[in-house]
Amino acid sequence: MALKGTISDRDSKNRALELFKEHRNKVKECIVSLEEVFKALYEKRDCNTVCATLIKNEAEADRLKEQLIELLFKGTFLPLTGEDRLKIIEMNDNVADAAEKTIRALHAYLPLLWEIDQNLKKAIWQLSQKVTELSEHLSKAMELLADDFKGAFEEAENVEKMRRDIRNKGYELIEQLFKQQNSDIGATLLTKEVILDILNVADIAEDASDFITAIVIKYAY
């Protein structure tokens, strides 16, 4: 099936495809760093280095996005239309933005978060691991859009299923959080916000996967 779009220059097209892959991988690195921060919190290690890494990766993702947008506006269209590709890039970049927001908030809350129950810290870390796994499915769906619509559709469905599971587990954690005895109310409320921030990362990733599903329907039928 021939897809919409034109190629103004082969070198520009190859560069755009390369940047698209780099951007996709950089967003994944942001989510992996998010997981690493919660692991460090659970293991009672310094979080500053990992926080700085995530913030640096998010800034790099923004830089790559800007380069991609410049190429798209010059008429370098990838296998999809420039408009669709641009929206995918922006929605994926929003995932990195949400991860950065979570890290910045966590870093500000850190003195209180050290006080929460160790088992709860571990559960939050495990929740962030699930978000990392979800981001792998999203990245794969984006990769497959170029030549395998069926595979992209299936990976997008995996994102939706995982997001549902993450949301259920997240609210179970919040319920456990408020059942803790003799816990600091400030730490409890801030921990709840951190859990909600993690759920928000998963929600934004699902928004991107929903758009991928819409693209598959648009071009395949």
Salt bridges, closest charged atoms under 4 A:
GLU18 OE2 - ARG15 NH1 2.86
GLU22 OE2 - ARG15 NH1 3.78
GLU29 OE1 - LYS26 NZ 3.30
GLU43 OE1 - ARG45 NE 2.72
GLU60 OE2 - ARG63 NH2 2.30
GLU70 OE2 - LYS74 NZ 3.45
ASP84 OD2 - LYS218 NZ 2.85
ASP93 OD1 - HIS23 NE2 2.93
ASP93 OD2 - LYS65 NZ 3.41
GLU100 OE2 - ARG104 NE 2.95
GLU136 OE1 - LYS28 NZ 3.47
GLU143 OE1 - LYS140 NZ 3.80
GLU154 OE2 - LYS150 NZ 2.55
GLU155 OE1 - HIS137 ND1 2.64
GLU160 OE2 - ARG164 NH2 3.43
ASP165 OD2 - LYS130 NZ 3.56
GLU175 OE2 - LYS179 NZ 3.20
GLU193 OE2 - LYS192 NZ 3.37
ASP203 OD1 - ARG163 NE 3.93
ASP203 OD2 - ARG167 NH2 2.44
GLU206 OE1 - ARG163 NE 2.88
